[in-house]
Amino acid sequence: MERLHLINDLAKGSESVLREIYDVYKNIVFNTALSYLRDRSEAEEITQDVFIEVFDSAKKFEGKSSVRTWVYRITVNKCLDRLRYLKRKKRFAQVQSLFKSGGTALQYDVADDDFEHPGIALDRQENAKILFKALQHLPQQQQTAFILSFMEELPRQEVADVMQISLKAVESLLQRAKANLRVALEKYYPDRRR
């Protein structure tokens, strides 16, 4: 369902419209953030940041994409920014620990290895943990294409629209992501080699 008419009211500062847009899109924003960050509190923070950005940038929305695509794009960008920040924070802590007595590196993990995604059935949680860990090591474009295609189950054309690339580029990214994941997952599932 399209929400373009709401963006005009939102651009005028309507907080009730923001609430309506929030109610429609909060779950996709939260779930996408959770897939990237694997941390509930980080995903909640990203969700807030996304809707602040939606409110602040409604005047700039040109209607060249659907509102849903626009919200996904903001979400992906906020998640990638947050991941870069967390990686910088981790590197800084490691460097800083070298200059402290004892030399023990502080740990600022980007994601919890014991994270259990609430949208995944309990009997599949262990496999999901392994997949999320492997996803962390994919290049950002491959990771985004994979998350949007297979976790958020967006149509390939919408993935292309969110990422602002061609459909052919999305297909290529997905092929490379699957190949890279296959290699990464072989150590966990050695009997499944093809």
N, C-alpha and C positions, 0 to 999 in steps of 0.2 A: 504494500500500500504506500502510495507516494505522499510525502509530507511537505512538498514545496510551498504550499500556501502558508504553512506555519512559519517558515523561515522569514517571510516578510514581517510578520508580527513579532518574531523574535528579534529581528534587526531593529525594531522600534523599542526594544527593552522589555518586552512582556515576560515577566517571570512565570506566569501561569503557563505560557506556551513552552518555556524551558522545562517546566515540570512534566508537561505532556510528552515532549520529545525524550526527556529522561526516562519516563515510564516505558516508552516504546523501545528504546535502544540500550537501556542499562545492562541487560543480560548479554547482548552481543559484545558490548564494550568490555564488561567484566571478564567474560569467558576468553576473549581474545587476549586480554592483558594477562590472564592466568596462564594461558598457553605459552606466552613469551617469558614471563617472569617467574612462574612456578612458586609464587608466594602470595598468599591471600591478602595480606596487608598492603603489599606493593600494588596488587591488582586493584584494590579498593582506592588507593591513592591515585592511580592512573585514571580510574573511572571518574573521579572528581575532576582531575585535570582536564580530561577530555570534554566534559560538559561545561567547564569554565571556558575552554577554547571555543566550543560550539557557540556559546553565548557571545563571547567577545568577537568572534569572526563572522557572525551571521550577516553583517552588512557586506562582507566581501564575497559571500556565496553567490556565484554567477549562474547556478543552475545548469552547468554543463554536465553534471553527473547527478545521479539520484542522491537524495539526502542520506540514504543508508550507505552508499558508496563513500560519500563525503565523511560521514561519521567513522567508517572503517579506516579511511585514510588518516584521519586525525589520530585515531587509536594506534594504528601501526607506528606512526611517526613518534608519538609519545612513548610507546614501548621501546622503540629503538633508541631514542634519546636516553631513556632511563637505564637501559642496558649499558650504553656507553658510559654513563655517569658511574654506575656501579663498578664497571671494569676499571675505570680511572681511580676510583676510591680504593679498590683492592690493590692496584699497582702502587699507589701512594703509600698505603699502609705497609706493604712489603718493603719498599725502599726506606721508609721511616724506621722500620724495625731493625734494619741493618745498623743504624746509628745509635740505637738504644742498647743499654747493657743487657746482655743475655742473648740478643740477636734473634729472638723468637718472632717469627712473622705473625702479625695479626691476621685474622681470617675475616674477610668480607666476601662471602660467597655470593655470586650472582643469583644462585637459586639453591634451594634445599634439595639434596639428593633423596630425601625421604618424602618429598612432596607427593601427595595423593590428590589428583584432580577430582573434584567432587562430581563432575559430569561423566566419569568413567566407572563402569560397573566394578564392584569389589573384586570379582574373579579375574579382572583384566588389569588391576592396578600395578602389579609387578612388571608386566610387559610395558605398561604406559610409562613407568618410571625410567625404564631402560631407553625407551624411545625418546622421552623428553631430554634425557641426558645426551643422547646422540644428536638430537636436534640443535643443542647448544653449540655444537662444533661446525655446523653448516655455515657457509657464507650467508650474510643477512638476506640477500635477495632470494636465495634458495629456501631459507627458513621461512620467510614471509609467504612465498608461493605455496609451500607445503602446509603451513598452518591455515592459511585462508582456504586452500583447496580441500584438505583432508580433515581438518579439525573443525573449521567453521562451515565446511561443506558449501562454499560459495560456488556458483557456476564459474567456469574458467574465464568467461568474458568479464564478469564482475571483478574477478581477481586482477585481470589485466587493467581494468578501470581504476581499481584501488591503487595498484602499483604504478599506474600511468605508463604502462608499457604495452606492447602488442600482444595479441593472443598467442602468436607463434613464440614470442619470448617467454611467456608463462609456461608453455609446453616444454620448452627447452630447459628452463629452470627446474621444472618438476622432474624431468628425466635425469638431470644431473643430481638433484636432491635425492632421488630414489637410489641412484647408483652409489652416491656417497654414504647414504644410510645403510645400504646393503653391506658395504665394506665395514662400516663402524659396528654394525650389529653382528657380524660374523663371530666376534670373540664371545658374544653372549649366547649365540645359537650356532655352534660349529656344525651341528648335524644337518642344518638347513641349507648348506652351500649348494649352489646350482652350477 
